[in-house]
Amino acid sequence: MANDNLKHIGEMTSLSEVINALVKQGYTLDFNLKSSQLSDGENPIQEFPEQFLIDRHYRFEGESDPDDEAIVYAISSIDGKIKGVFVNGYATSSENCGEEIIKKLKTRTD
């Protein structure tokens, strides 16, 4: 089940429902994919973390399987020109590189 810690997106309970709703709101870039990387192979949120903010995030807790636990981050550039989604596992399924990227980003406060 999703827990929205910053903004309410409706009564969505699945990861795919939240991602689809975010895409409709303009978060079209998938920061987890290689297609989201710059020409030199770096992901823009990894290369320029100071230029991006976490707009909101949604936590999904697996009811029976810890591998189903994930956090969906809605991320945008400070100027609002780039908007995308980053999905990361948490608890035991969390990836170190994903955690490092998220720690470098600030949360939007407006």
Order of alpha helices (4+ residues) and beta strands (2+ residues): beta-alpha-beta-alpha-beta-beta-beta-alpha-beta
